[in-house]
Amino acid sequence: MGSTTDLARLLRTLSPLRQPGAYAFVVAPPECDIAALQPIATFREAEGTTLIVDEARARAAGLAVRYRAAWLTLSVQSDLHDVGLTAAVAAALADAGISCNVVAAVHHDHLFVPLEAADAALAALSALQRRGGA
């Protein structure tokens, strides 16, 4: 399990980077060929299946874009058991007035922020890294 010491190390080594492109959160209609959209993430909810896909693919398929985002990856090697990383990152972005949707994967955390706020989000995360959680 993670600890405060682990959190400080994680924050000092966040190394956020922006993935190229624009991404869209969409709801896949029942007849949708999900595989053809090549989603980077899917999540099934009672109300429908949410996909995170390349925005151009979503628009070409005629899907309504619910959230237009830049994809940021925290290059730090984090563990799914680490405590506090998501909260610290979310707080730094919230302090900057930036919404954030987090996808925790096995190797890294991935943040989806409003496309127009990508540079500001990277600046806020870089400042958090410099502070190292202090």
N, C-alpha and C positions, 0 to 999 in steps of 0.2 A: 504494500500500500504506500501511497505517496505521503510526504510530510512537508512541513513548512520549508525545511532546508531544500528538499527536492523542488518545491515551487520556486524558490529563489533561483536555483540553477536553471530551471526551465525558462523562467522569464529572461534571464541573462542571455539565453541562447535561442530565443524565439526565431530569429532570422525569417521574418515574413517575406514572402515573395508573391508577386501577382502572376497568375496564369494568364496567357494571352486569350483575348476574346471577350465576348459578352455572353452571359448565361441567363436562362429563364426558368423560373419555377412555373410549372403548368400542371393542370389536372388532365390526365389522360382519359378521354371518353372510352366507353366500353369497347367500341369497334377499333380503337387505335392499335396500330402495329408498333408496340413499344420498342421492340428490338430495332426497328428501322430508324428510330429517333436516336439511338445510341446514347441513352441517358448515362450521366456520370453518377446519378443516384436515383433511387426509387424508394418510395415509402407508401405502403398500403394503409389507408385509413377507412373507417366505415363510410365516409362520404365520397371516397374516390381515391385513386392512386396519384400521388404527387410525383412528378418527375423533375429533375434538374437536368436541363439539356442546353446544348448550344442554341443561342437565341435564333440564329438563322434557320436552324432545323425546325424549331418550334413554329416560327412564322411561316415557313414553307409548308408545314403540315396544317396550317390554319388554326393553330391552338392559341387560345387567349393567354397572353403573358400576365401572370399574377404578380410577379416580382422580377425586375430586371436587375441583374447583379454582375459584379466583378467577383472573381474567384481568387481568394488569397489563401495561400498555404503557409502554415507555420512549419518551417523546415526542421524545427527542434524535434528530436526523437522523444516523443512522449509515450506514455503507457496509459491504457484505458483505466488503470487504477489510480493514476495521479490525481491528487486532490487540489482543487483551487485554480487550475489553469484556465478553464472556461470562464469562471467567475472573474478572474483578474482581467482577462482579455475583454470580456463583455463590459466590465466596468470602465476600462480605458476608452472603449468605443462609445459607450453611453455618455461619458463625460465630454466627448467630442461631438455628441449629438448624432451619432451614426448608428443606424439599426444594423443588426448582425444576425445571421442565421448560421449556426455552427453544425458541422457534420464531423463527428469524431470517427476516425478510421483507425485501423490497427497501428499504422506507422506515424500518422500525422493528423493534426486537426486542420480542417478546412473551413474557411469563413466566407460567407457570401454576403457582401455589402452592396448598397445601392451603387450602380455603375458610376454615377457622377461623384460619389464620395470615395472612390478607390484611393486616390492620392492622399486624401486627408486621413483615411483609415490606416494606410501604410505609415504615415507620419506619426499617428497616435501609437501604433504598435512599436515603431522604432523608438519612440520616447519611453514607452514602457520597458522595452529591452534595455535601454541605457540606464534607467533607474534600477533595473534588476529586481523589481518588486519592493524597493525601498520606499 
